[in-house]
Amino acid sequence: MRRALLFIVSSSVMMQAYAQSTLTKANNGYVVGTSFQLSATNLTGGGADGNGISWDMSANSQSGTSTANMLAPSATSSGSSFTMSNVAVSTGGGTLYYDVNNNGLFHWGLEGGGAKFVMTNPEEQLRYPMTVGTSYTDDWTGLFTAPSFSAQRGGTTTVTCNSYGTLILPQGTFTNVLKVKQEQSYADTLNGIPVLTYDVEITQWLSPDQHYILASYTSSSFTSPFSYINSSSSPTGIGQVMDMEDIVSIYPNPATDYIRMKATSNIRLKKVFLTDLSGKIMQEWTNIADLYQSGLNISHLPAASYILHAESIEGYKAGTIIIKK
């Protein structure tokens, strides 16, 4: 993967002045087991650039709510096509596949509506750590297939973070927000000849301790502009991974043979499943009544750290479980 650094801040004084907020995998990366509500809104552009900006979206409309679920790729119908991904983002319009690691957020493709795009060289959508002054260009490519069309798709994405400030949403006020712009230029080619070309500009507002976008605005050469607000986010952390203790008491932890469960609220559980840290499902339980009575048998699993997920009517919750032998 070619990474061309376009902008380097050489002065330590400038770094101190502008690097007020830093995104990392730990505070911003997608996490399997979380879900977010997105509402269509009426942004008219990517907002002002600069340091100490206040982006006021408190009066913007919210409609057409959709849910973005962060799943293990193995839990999706096309997960086997995206072996390099560890998080799948499923929405009503399809599923996108990512590798989230300490170096960044890497897009490996998508499927939906009968189409599939499997990358052989992923798109680096975010680079961790990300702060004001981060800028780079990344090349990417893959095979796009649809019921009546198949082509090699590839191009470049230039990512720039040059703005920092406060974002005011109907849900509340967020400080330490970074505005990140992605400029994509790509083409579909047949026998080496471009047949369709695309230009897309995506502006995202992101913040530490918020594991998904707070707001976004997209314009392109082939569709009308559209924008979203994360209506499940809040400055108090709603929309992040919540401790399992918020809904279910799990004990013992660490565990050896069995994990016991006790409900701590009126949450309506549908399914409980265990994944390793890469997102691979290790075991799944659907008989919730039996789980409360008998517990979760984990005696066959090797000693390691795992993520225990609780899927309920209300959404997804997740927490770390340690198995020792």
C-alpha positions as CSV (number, residue, x, y, z in Angstrom):
1,M,0.0,0.0,0.0
2,R,1.4,3.4,-1.0
3,R,1.2,6.1,1.7
4,A,2.3,9.5,0.6
5,L,2.5,11.9,3.5
6,L,1.3,15.3,2.2
7,F,1.6,17.5,5.2
8,I,4.1,17.4,8.2
9,V,4.0,19.8,11.0
10,S,7.6,20.4,11.8
11,S,7.3,22.9,14.6
12,S,6.7,21.6,18.1
13,V,5.0,24.9,19.0
14,M,2.4,24.4,16.2
15,M,1.8,20.8,17.3
16,Q,1.1,22.0,20.8
17,A,-1.3,24.7,19.5
18,Y,-3.3,22.4,17.2
19,A,-3.1,18.8,18.5
20,Q,-5.8,19.2,21.2
21,S,-7.5,15.9,20.3
22,T,-6.1,12.6,19.2
23,L,-8.0,9.6,17.8
24,T,-6.7,6.1,18.4
25,K,-8.1,2.5,18.0
26,A,-8.7,2.4,21.7
27,N,-10.9,5.6,21.9
28,N,-12.3,5.6,18.4
29,G,-12.1,2.3,16.6
30,Y,-15.2,0.3,15.7
31,V,-16.0,-2.4,18.3
32,V,-17.9,-5.6,17.5
33,G,-21.1,-5.7,19.5
34,T,-22.1,-2.0,19.4
35,S,-24.8,-0.3,17.4
36,F,-25.7,3.3,16.5
37,Q,-28.7,5.1,15.3
38,L,-28.2,7.4,12.3
39,S,-30.7,10.1,11.3
40,A,-30.7,11.8,8.0
41,T,-30.2,15.5,8.3
42,N,-30.0,18.7,6.2
43,L,-26.4,19.8,6.3
44,T,-25.5,22.0,3.4
45,G,-21.8,21.5,3.3
46,G,-18.7,20.4,5.2
47,G,-18.6,23.3,7.7
48,A,-15.9,25.8,8.5
49,D,-12.2,24.9,8.8
50,G,-9.9,26.0,11.5
51,N,-8.9,25.7,15.1
52,G,-11.4,26.3,17.9
53,I,-14.4,26.1,15.5
54,S,-17.9,25.8,16.8
55,W,-20.1,23.7,14.5
56,D,-23.7,24.3,15.5
57,M,-26.1,21.6,14.2
58,S,-28.5,21.8,17.1
59,A,-31.4,23.0,14.9
60,N,-30.8,20.5,12.1
61,S,-33.6,18.2,11.2
62,Q,-33.5,14.4,12.0
63,S,-35.5,11.9,10.0
64,G,-35.3,8.4,8.4
65,T,-33.4,6.7,11.3
66,S,-31.4,3.7,10.4
67,T,-29.2,1.4,12.6
68,A,-25.5,0.6,12.1
69,N,-24.6,-2.7,13.8
70,M,-21.0,-3.6,14.4
71,L,-20.7,-7.4,13.8
72,A,-18.1,-10.1,13.6
73,P,-17.6,-10.7,9.8
74,S,-18.1,-14.4,10.4
75,A,-21.7,-13.5,11.5
76,T,-22.5,-12.1,8.1
77,S,-23.5,-13.9,4.9
78,S,-20.4,-12.8,3.0
79,G,-17.9,-12.8,5.8
80,S,-15.8,-15.6,4.1
81,S,-15.0,-13.2,1.2
82,F,-13.4,-10.6,3.6
83,T,-10.9,-12.7,5.6
84,M,-8.7,-9.7,6.3
85,S,-11.5,-7.8,8.1
86,N,-12.3,-8.0,11.8
87,V,-15.4,-5.7,12.0
88,A,-18.5,-5.6,9.7
89,V,-20.8,-2.6,9.7
90,S,-24.3,-3.7,8.8
91,T,-26.9,-1.2,7.8
92,G,-30.2,-1.3,5.9
93,G,-28.3,-0.7,2.7
94,G,-25.7,-3.4,3.0
95,T,-22.6,-4.4,4.9
96,L,-19.1,-2.8,4.9
97,Y,-16.0,-4.7,6.0
98,Y,-13.1,-3.2,7.9
99,D,-9.8,-4.1,9.6
100,V,-9.5,-2.0,12.7
101,N,-6.1,-2.0,14.3
102,N,-3.6,0.3,16.1
103,N,-2.5,1.7,12.7
104,G,-5.9,2.8,11.5
105,L,-9.3,1.9,9.9
106,F,-8.8,-0.1,6.7
107,H,-11.8,-0.6,4.4
108,W,-11.8,-4.1,2.7
109,G,-15.0,-3.8,0.7
110,L,-18.7,-4.1,0.8
111,E,-21.8,-6.2,-0.2
112,G,-25.4,-5.4,-0.7
113,G,-28.2,-5.1,-3.2
114,G,-26.7,-7.9,-5.3
115,A,-23.3,-6.2,-5.6
116,K,-20.0,-7.0,-4.0
117,F,-16.7,-5.2,-3.9
118,V,-13.8,-7.2,-2.5
119,M,-10.5,-5.3,-2.2
120,T,-7.1,-6.8,-2.7
121,N,-5.4,-3.6,-1.5
122,P,-7.5,-1.9,1.2
123,E,-8.4,1.8,1.6
124,E,-6.9,3.5,4.6
125,Q,-9.9,5.6,5.7
126,L,-8.3,6.7,9.0
127,R,-4.8,6.6,10.3
128,Y,-4.2,6.2,14.0
129,P,-3.1,8.3,15.8
130,M,-5.2,11.0,14.0
131,T,-4.9,14.6,15.0
132,V,-4.9,18.1,13.5
133,G,-2.2,18.1,10.9
134,T,-2.5,14.5,9.8
135,S,-2.8,14.2,6.0
136,Y,-1.9,11.4,3.6
137,T,-2.9,9.8,0.3
138,D,-3.6,6.1,-0.1
139,D,-4.0,3.9,-3.2
140,W,-6.6,1.1,-3.2
141,T,-8.0,-1.5,-5.6
142,G,-10.3,-4.5,-5.9
143,L,-12.9,-6.4,-7.9
144,F,-16.5,-5.0,-8.1
145,T,-19.2,-7.4,-9.3
146,A,-22.9,-6.8,-9.8
147,P,-25.6,-8.9,-11.5
148,S,-24.9,-7.4,-14.9
149,F,-21.5,-5.7,-14.5
150,S,-18.0,-6.7,-13.4
151,A,-15.0,-4.4,-13.3
152,Q,-11.7,-3.7,-11.6
153,R,-12.3,-0.7,-9.3
154,G,-9.4,1.4,-7.9
155,G,-8.3,4.8,-7.1
156,T,-6.9,7.1,-4.4
157,T,-8.2,8.6,-1.2
158,T,-6.7,11.7,0.3
159,V,-7.4,12.1,4.0
160,T,-6.9,15.4,5.8
161,C,-7.6,16.5,9.4
162,N,-7.2,20.3,9.6
163,S,-9.9,21.4,12.0
164,Y,-10.7,21.1,15.7
165,G,-13.5,22.4,17.9
166,T,-16.9,21.9,19.4
167,L,-19.8,20.1,17.8
168,I,-23.3,21.0,18.9
169,L,-25.9,18.3,18.1
170,P,-29.5,18.0,19.1
171,Q,-28.3,15.3,21.6
172,G,-25.8,17.7,23.3
173,T,-22.5,19.5,23.0
174,F,-19.2,17.6,22.1
175,T,-15.8,19.1,22.8
176,N,-12.4,17.9,21.4
177,V,-14.0,17.1,18.0
178,L,-11.9,16.6,14.9
179,K,-13.2,17.2,11.4
180,V,-11.7,14.7,8.9
181,K,-12.1,15.0,5.1
182,Q,-11.8,12.1,2.7
183,E,-11.5,12.9,-1.0
184,Q,-11.9,9.8,-3.2
185,S,-11.1,9.7,-6.9
186,Y,-11.6,6.3,-8.5
187,A,-12.7,4.5,-11.7
188,D,-14.1,1.2,-12.9
189,T,-12.0,-0.3,-15.7
190,L,-12.6,-3.0,-18.2
191,N,-9.5,-4.4,-20.0
192,G,-7.5,-1.5,-18.6
193,I,-9.9,1.1,-20.0
194,P,-11.8,3.4,-17.6
195,V,-15.6,3.1,-18.2
196,L,-16.9,4.9,-15.2
197,T,-15.2,7.5,-13.0
198,Y,-16.2,8.8,-9.6
199,D,-15.3,11.7,-7.3
200,V,-16.5,11.7,-3.7
201,E,-15.9,14.0,-0.8
202,I,-16.8,12.8,2.7
203,T,-16.5,15.1,5.8
204,Q,-16.8,13.4,9.2
205,W,-16.9,14.8,12.7
206,L,-15.1,12.4,15.1
207,S,-14.3,12.5,18.8
208,P,-12.3,10.4,21.3
209,D,-14.5,8.0,23.3
210,Q,-17.1,8.0,20.5
211,H,-16.6,4.8,18.5
212,Y,-18.5,6.0,15.4
213,I,-19.1,9.2,13.5
214,L,-20.9,12.0,15.3
215,A,-22.0,13.6,12.0
216,S,-21.1,13.3,8.3
217,Y,-21.6,15.1,5.0
218,T,-21.1,13.5,1.6
219,S,-21.0,15.0,-1.9
220,S,-20.2,13.2,-5.1
221,S,-20.2,13.4,-8.9
222,F,-23.0,10.9,-9.3
223,T,-25.5,11.4,-6.4
224,S,-27.1,14.3,-4.6
225,P,-25.4,15.4,-1.3
226,F,-26.5,13.6,1.8
227,S,-25.7,13.9,5.5
228,Y,-26.3,12.1,8.8
229,I,-26.3,12.8,12.5
230,N,-25.5,10.0,15.0
231,S,-28.7,10.3,17.1
232,S,-27.6,7.7,19.6
233,S,-24.4,9.5,20.6
234,S,-24.2,11.8,23.7
235,P,-21.5,13.6,25.5
236,T,-22.0,11.3,28.5
237,G,-20.9,8.3,26.4
238,I,-24.1,6.7,25.3
239,G,-23.4,4.9,22.0
240,Q,-20.1,3.5,23.3
241,V,-19.5,-0.1,24.4
242,M,-21.2,-0.4,27.8
243,D,-20.1,-2.7,30.6
244,M,-21.9,-6.0,30.8
245,E,-22.8,-5.1,34.4
246,D,-25.2,-2.5,33.1
247,I,-27.6,-5.3,32.0
248,V,-26.2,-8.7,33.1
249,S,-24.0,-9.7,36.0
250,I,-21.4,-12.2,34.8
251,Y,-19.4,-14.3,37.2
252,P,-16.8,-15.6,37.8
253,N,-14.4,-13.5,35.7
254,P,-11.8,-14.9,35.2
255,A,-13.5,-18.2,34.6
256,T,-12.4,-21.8,34.0
257,D,-15.4,-24.1,33.1
258,Y,-18.7,-22.1,33.4
259,I,-19.8,-18.5,33.4
260,R,-22.9,-17.7,35.3
261,M,-25.4,-15.0,34.4
262,K,-27.8,-12.9,36.5
263,A,-30.0,-10.2,35.0
264,T,-29.5,-6.7,36.6
265,S,-32.3,-5.0,34.7
266,N,-35.4,-5.7,32.6
267,I,-33.3,-6.1,29.4
268,R,-35.0,-8.5,27.0
269,L,-32.1,-10.8,25.9
270,K,-32.4,-12.7,22.6
271,K,-29.0,-14.2,22.2
272,V,-25.6,-14.3,23.9
273,F,-22.4,-15.1,21.9
274,L,-18.7,-15.2,22.6
275,T,-16.0,-13.9,20.2
276,D,-12.3,-13.9,20.3
277,L,-10.5,-10.5,20.0
278,S,-10.5,-10.7,16.2
279,G,-14.3,-10.9,16.1
280,K,-14.5,-14.6,15.3
281,I,-17.6,-16.2,16.9
282,M,-16.5,-19.0,19.3
283,Q,-19.9,-20.0,20.7
284,E,-23.5,-18.9,20.6
285,W,-26.4,-19.4,23.0
286,T,-30.0,-18.7,22.2
287,N,-31.9,-20.4,25.0
288,I,-31.7,-17.5,27.5
289,A,-33.8,-19.3,30.2
290,D,-31.4,-22.2,30.3
291,L,-28.4,-19.8,30.4
292,Y,-29.7,-18.3,33.6
293,Q,-30.2,-21.8,35.1
294,S,-27.2,-23.7,33.9
295,G,-24.6,-21.0,32.9
296,L,-22.4,-20.9,29.9
297,N,-20.1,-23.9,29.3
298,I,-16.7,-22.5,28.2
299,S,-14.6,-25.5,29.4
300,H,-13.6,-26.4,25.8
301,L,-12.2,-23.0,25.0
302,P,-8.4,-22.2,25.4
303,A,-7.2,-19.7,28.0
304,A,-7.5,-16.2,26.5
305,S,-9.4,-13.0,26.7
306,Y,-12.8,-13.0,24.8
307,I,-15.6,-10.6,24.2
308,L,-19.0,-11.7,25.5
309,H,-21.9,-10.1,23.6
310,A,-25.6,-9.8,24.7
311,E,-28.1,-9.1,21.9
312,S,-31.3,-7.8,23.2
313,I,-34.4,-6.1,21.9
314,E,-32.8,-2.8,23.0
315,G,-29.5,-3.3,21.1
316,Y,-26.1,-4.8,21.7
317,K,-23.9,-4.8,24.8
318,A,-20.4,-6.3,25.2
319,G,-17.8,-6.9,27.8
320,T,-14.4,-8.7,28.3
321,I,-14.3,-12.2,29.7
322,I,-11.0,-13.9,30.7
323,I,-10.8,-17.7,30.6
324,K,-8.0,-19.3,32.6
325,K,-7.0,-22.9,32.8
